[in-house]
Amino acid sequence: MSEAVDLDWQYLSDLADRVALSISTAWAIVEKDDVKQEILAHAYEHRKTIEETYENEAFLWKLFKKAAHQYASRERDYRDLLDDQYYYTPDEVKVALRSFLYTDDEMGEMLGRQDDLIRARVDDNLVSARLDASSCLPRLNERYRGLLTTRYVYGLPVTNAADEMALSRATVALARLMNRHIRSKAAA
């Protein structure tokens, strides 16, 4: 059994401060003190990992940076949700992917009609979602793309629990990408 390390929280606080400054400079939506607080809370929750790697400042930097990135991303997603612009949900992403079964001409003919396969009214929102999904899908890693395509485009079941969990993460990741995509189009 390994011996417990006595953590110097002032050292960890100083490192968290430097990471927080770096992240808050890159992400205008977060403030340095909030990021630092989130990093230190993360460090406290994962102190076993901190104890095991305490002597490796490069690793601690990466760990703190990851926690800071996750916090900044959550804050951005929350702001996007509340900014009164359209926001894709994971369920809407699934519907958009299922629409890939149709050609553009078939989608054009269906505008305004009830769609028998996905039980949704086909309108401009679905067409826009389909375009956003098709432009963002290639930005996902290969596993996520494959799972999304297999399940929602081809309609095949997922084979195991690990793939089911990865599929859920992939759906959320695609929704985030699509939301960033529509915001970047609006800003341009």
C-alpha positions, 0 to 999 in steps of 0.5 A, spaced: 500 500 500 502 506 498 504 512 503 499 518 503 502 524 500 501 530 504 498 535 499 501 543 499 494 546 497 497 553 497 502 550 491 496 547 488 492 553 489 498 557 485 498 552 479 490 552 479 491 560 479 495 560 473 491 555 469 485 559 471 488 565 468 490 561 461 483 558 460 479 565 462 484 569 457 482 564 452 474 563 454 471 570 455 465 567 458 468 565 464 472 569 470 479 567 472 476 566 480 470 562 478 475 557 474 480 557 479 474 555 484 472 549 479 479 547 479 480 546 486 473 543 487 475 538 482 482 537 485 479 536 492 474 530 489 480 527 485 485 528 491 487 520 490 489 522 483 493 528 485 496 524 491 499 519 486 501 524 481 503 530 486 510 530 483 509 531 476 507 538 475 506 537 467 500 532 469 497 536 474 497 542 469 493 537 464 488 535 469 487 542 472 486 544 464 481 539 463 477 540 469 477 548 467 475 546 459 470 542 462 467 548 466 468 553 461 464 548 456 458 547 461 458 555 462 458 556 454 453 551 453 448 554 459 449 561 456 447 558 449 441 555 452 439 561 455 441 566 449 434 566 446 437 563 439 435 556 437 438 550 440 438 543 438 437 538 443 439 531 442 432 528 440 432 533 435 439 531 433 436 524 432 431 526 428 435 530 423 440 524 422 434 519 421 432 524 415 438 522 412 434 516 409 431 521 404 434 525 398 434 532 398 429 532 392 424 527 397 425 532 403 423 538 398 417 534 396 415 533 403 416 540 406 409 541 410 407 534 410 406 529 415 412 524 415 410 517 416 417 514 418 419 519 423 412 521 425 414 529 425 412 534 421 417 536 415 419 543 415 424 548 414 427 546 421 428 539 420 431 541 413 436 546 417 437 541 422 439 536 417 444 541 413 447 542 420 448 535 422 451 533 415 456 539 416 458 537 423 458 530 423 465 529 419 468 533 425 466 527 430 471 522 431 470 515 427 467 511 433 462 516 434 460 517 427 460 510 426 455 509 432 450 515 430 450 513 422 449 505 424 443 507 429 440 513 427 441 513 419 441 505 418 436 504 424 440 498 426 441 496 434 447 498 438 450 491 440 453 492 447 452 497 453 459 500 452 456 502 445 450 504 448 453 509 452 458 512 447 452 513 442 449 517 448 455 521 448 456 522 441 449 524 440 450 530 445 457 531 442 453 532 435 448 537 438 453 541 441 457 541 435 451 543 431 449 549 436 456 552 436 455 551 428 449 555 428 452 560 433 458 561 428 453 562 422 449 567 426 456 571 428 458 571 421 
